[in-house]
Amino acid sequence: MRVAALSEAVLRDDLAAWRGRSAVTRLVLTNFRCYDRLRLASDGRPVVLTGPNGAGKTNLLEALSLLAPGRGLRRARLEEIDRRGAAGPGNRWAVAATIETPEGLIEIGTAHEAASETARDIETEAGRGRRAVRVDGAAARGQAPLAAVATIAWLTPEMDRLFLEASSDRRRFLDRLVYGHQPGHASRVAAYEQAMRERNRLLRERLGDSAWLDALEQRMAEESVAIAAARNDVVARLNGAMALTEGPFPRAGLALDGMVEGWLGDGPALAVEERLRAALRAARPEDAAAGRTGAGPHRTDLAARHLEKDRPAGECSTGEQKALLISIVLADARLVAMQSGATPILLLDEVAAHLDGRRRAALFDELCALGAQAWLTGTDRSLFAGLEGRAQFFGVADAAIRPEAA
């Protein structure tokens, strides 16, 4: 569905058209950070987790984030997640969940396994072990199949400076959004990065196998065009959605600063593919000296502007930048719901702490109208008064969780 064909009423109010949703109805953690073992059941509504700092709230969100491709919201190494104070193969972490989807319940799981435990259908992480993934009991090849089960997006306090930090953070943020629209994007990004690492290794070790390099660069060029096209499409859709929305959250204007993304605006995909392949071949001496690949979609940046103020997001106040991020995530959630028929799962860590009452109320109303299962954390339960009767509340303390009356 093209954004240009959508009215504001469809984007904001007519949510009955997509009653499907994705929701975690069962979560089991084993040896995960501060948790020895935890079982949690939910009814699919938003979940509010409150408790003191250090109680384990963000650890729960991190576990949920590992039900998506990637390294989770903390980008931690596998061994860093193993239960604190525990050691040995019997204390590696595992996460299992039941996901409600429009097609029915799906069982998924992911776990830290030692590299020697299995060599099949597992994704290796730099020799530190392997991250196993299973979907409905069957071993998955890598993490990409997780993107086809449910869309998971998150906001954390560390992301408040997203528009000021390294471009790699913004690029990962964008790619996570793209996963919700094109689940195959995760596989393409993984394939591109694998080919790029192998190319860098060959150049670094001066192996000089031109045919091998040609094959790797061809693979990189093919994946690059698909990656860039997906990013261009999603950014265009998001801009269309945000242009049609109203409310207390500022509208963001997004743009991509990337070589391949720009080339796609000038010519057909096959021509762009050949152009990048030739650029990679010509850059071999330079890339060998630098120890990295200088051209490709791994260098793309995401730029954002506060449209009402006509200012780059990086020049706005911290509060405005956070509001812009929330605006982007909500717009994307609406688009994912319309496109896939299922709402995404949103992980919102301390998101209410620095919002005024008007914006908190608008955020809660939007989440409930959309029907999305959001997992929200905070130290002050009173900040979530607007969700009383509309969400499940849990108290978290000393790595234990208990239901609380709503």
Residue pairs with C-beta under 8 A, 6 or more apart in sequence:
1 338
1 339
2 237
2 240
3 236
3 237
3 240
3 241
3 244
3 335
4 240
6 240
6 241
6 244
6 338
7 244
8 244
8 245
8 246
10 17
10 338
11 241
11 244
11 245
11 334
12 244
12 245
12 246
12 334
13 369
15 337
15 369
15 370
15 371
17 338
18 337
18 338
18 341
18 342
18 343
19 371
20 101
20 102
20 340
20 341
20 342
20 343
21 44
21 100
21 102
21 342
21 343
21 371
21 372
21 373
22 99
22 100
22 101
22 149
22 150
22 151
22 342
22 343
22 344
22 345
22 373
23 42
23 44
23 99
23 100
23 345
23 373
24 42
24 64
24 67
24 97
24 98
24 99
24 100
24 345
24 373
24 375
25 41
25 42
25 43
25 44
25 98
25 99
25 100
25 105
26 39
26 40
26 41
26 42
26 96
26 97
26 98
27 38
27 39
27 40
27 41
27 42
27 60
27 63
27 64
27 95
27 96
27 97
28 37
28 38
28 39
28 40
28 94
28 95
28 96
28 97
29 35
29 37
29 38
29 60
29 63
29 93
29 94
29 95
30 36
30 37
30 93
30 94
30 95
30 96
31 37
31 82
31 83
31 86
31 91
31 92
31 93
31 94
32 38
32 59
32 63
32 81
32 83
32 93
32 94
32 95
33 56
33 59
33 62
33 81
33 83
33 84
33 93
34 56
34 59
34 83
34 84
34 399
35 56
35 59
35 83
35 399
36 83
36 399
38 60
38 399
38 401
40 60
40 394
40 401
42 373
42 392
43 392
44 100
44 373
45 373
45 390
45 391
45 392
46 367
46 368
46 372
46 373
46 374
46 375
46 376
46 387
46 390
46 391
46 392
47 373
47 374
47 375
47 376
47 391
47 392
47 394
48 376
48 377
48 378
48 381
48 384
48 387
48 391
48 392
48 393
48 394
49 57
49 60
49 61
49 375
49 376
49 377
49 378
49 394
49 396
49 401
50 57
50 377
50 378
50 379
50 380
50 381
50 384
50 393
50 394
50 395
50 396
50 404
51 57
51 379
51 395
51 396
51 397
52 379
52 397
53 379
55 396
55 397
55 398
55 399
56 396
56 398
56 399
56 401
57 349
57 377
57 396
58 73
58 156
58 349
58 377
60 375
60 377
60 396
60 401
61 73
61 154
61 156
61 347
61 349
61 375
61 377
62 72
62 73
62 74
62 76
62 81
63 95
64 95
64 97
64 152
64 345
64 347
64 375
65 72
65 73
65 152
65 154
65 347
66 72
66 95
66 110
67 95
67 97
67 99
67 108
67 110
67 146
67 149
67 150
67 152
68 146
68 147
68 150
68 151
68 152
68 176
68 179
69 143
69 144
69 146
69 147
69 179
69 186
69 190
70 143
70 172
70 176
70 186
71 77
72 81
73 154
73 156
73 347
73 349
77 125
77 128
78 93
78 112
78 125
78 128
78 129
78 130
78 131
79 112
79 128
79 129
81 93
81 112
82 91
82 92
82 93
82 112
83 91
83 93
89 114
89 117
92 111
92 112
92 113
92 114
92 129
93 111
93 112
94 109
94 110
94 111
94 112
95 109
95 110
95 111
96 107
96 108
96 109
97 107
97 108
97 109
98 105
98 106
98 107
99 105
99 106
99 107
99 108
99 149
99 150
101 149
101 150
101 342
102 341
102 342
106 135
106 136
106 149
107 134
107 135
107 136
107 137
108 133
108 134
108 135
108 136
108 146
108 149
109 132
109 133
109 134
110 131
110 132
110 133
110 134
110 143
110 146
111 131
111 132
112 129
112 130
112 131
112 132
113 122
113 129
113 130
113 131
113 132
114 129
114 130
115 124
115 127
115 128
115 129
115 130
117 130
118 130
118 132
120 139
121 132
121 139
121 140
121 141
121 142
122 130
122 131
122 132
122 133
122 139
123 130
123 131
123 133
123 142
123 143
124 130
125 131
131 143
132 139
133 139
133 140
133 142
133 143
133 145
133 146
134 140
135 145
135 146
135 149
140 146
142 187
142 190
143 186
143 190
144 183
144 184
144 186
144 187
144 190
146 186
147 179
147 180
147 183
147 184
147 185
147 186
148 183
150 342
150 344
150 345
151 179
151 180
151 336
151 340
151 342
151 344
151 345
152 176
152 344
152 345
152 346
152 347
153 176
153 177
153 180
153 329
153 332
153 333
153 344
153 345
153 346
153 347
154 176
154 346
154 347
154 348
154 349
155 325
155 326
155 329
155 346
155 347
155 348
155 349
155 351
156 349
156 350
157 349
157 350
159 169
159 173
159 325
160 318
160 321
160 322
160 325
161 318
161 321
162 169
162 170
162 173
162 321
162 325
163 170
163 304
163 312
163 313
163 314
163 316
163 321
163 324
164 314
164 321
167 299
167 300
167 301
167 302
170 301
170 302
171 298
171 300
171 301
171 302
173 302
174 231
174 234
174 235
174 302
175 185
175 186
175 189
175 231
177 234
177 238
177 328
177 332
178 185
178 230
178 231
178 234
179 185
179 186
180 332
180 336
180 340
180 344
181 230
181 233
181 234
181 237
181 335
181 336
181 339
181 340
182 230
182 234
185 226
185 227
185 230
188 223
188 226
188 227
188 230
189 223
189 227
191 219
191 223
192 219
192 220
192 223
192 224
192 227
192 296
192 297
192 298
193 298
195 216
195 217
195 219
195 220
195 223
196 216
196 220
196 293
196 296
196 298
198 216
199 213
199 216
199 217
199 220
199 280
199 287
199 293
200 287
200 291
200 292
200 293
202 208
202 209
202 212
202 213
202 216
203 213
203 284
203 287
203 288
203 291
204 288
204 291
206 288
213 281
213 284
214 281
217 277
217 280
217 281
218 277
220 276
220 277
220 280
220 293
220 296
221 273
221 274
221 276
221 277
221 280
222 273
224 260
224 273
224 276
224 296
224 297
225 260
225 264
225 269
225 272
225 273
225 276
227 260
227 297
228 258
228 260
228 261
228 263
228 264
228 272
228 297
228 300
229 264
229 269
231 256
231 258
231 261
231 297
231 300
232 256
232 261
232 264
232 265
235 254
235 255
235 256
235 302
237 335
238 254
238 328
238 331
238 332
238 335
239 253
239 254
241 331
241 332
241 334
241 335
242 251
242 252
242 253
242 307
242 327
242 328
242 331
243 251
245 251
245 327
245 331
247 362
247 366
248 323
248 358
248 359
248 362
249 323
249 324
249 326
249 327
249 330
249 359
249 362
249 363
250 306
250 307
250 308
250 309
250 320
250 323
250 324
250 327
251 306
251 307
251 308
251 327
252 304
252 305
252 306
252 307
252 313
252 324
252 327
252 328
253 304
253 305
253 307
254 302
254 303
254 304
254 328
255 302
255 303
255 304
255 305
256 262
256 300
256 301
256 302
256 303
257 300
257 301
257 302
257 303
258 297
258 299
258 300
258 301
259 276
259 295
259 296
259 299
259 300
260 272
260 276
260 296
260 297
260 300
261 297
261 300
263 272
263 275
263 276
264 272
267 275
276 295
276 296
279 295
280 287
280 293
280 295
280 296
283 293
283 294
283 295
286 294
287 293
287 294
303 312
303 313
304 312
304 313
304 324
304 328
305 311
305 312
305 313
306 312
306 313
306 316
306 320
306 324
309 316
309 320
313 320
313 321
313 324
314 321
316 324
318 354
319 354
322 354
322 355
323 355
323 359
326 351
326 359
326 363
329 346
330 363
330 366
330 370
332 344
333 343
333 344
333 346
333 370
333 372
334 370
336 342
336 343
336 344
337 343
337 344
337 370
337 371
337 372
343 370
343 371
343 372
343 373
344 372
345 372
345 373
345 374
345 375
346 367
346 372
346 373
346 374
346 375
347 374
347 375
348 374
348 375
348 376
348 377
349 377
350 377
350 378
350 379
351 363
351 376
352 360
352 363
352 376
352 378
352 383
352 384
353 378
353 379
353 380
353 383
355 363
360 383
360 386
361 386
364 384
364 386
364 387
364 390
365 386
367 374
368 387
368 390
376 384
376 387
376 391
378 384
381 393
381 404
384 391
384 393
387 406
388 406
389 406
390 406
391 406
392 403
392 406
393 403
393 404
393 405
393 406
394 401
394 402
394 403
394 404
395 401
395 402
395 404
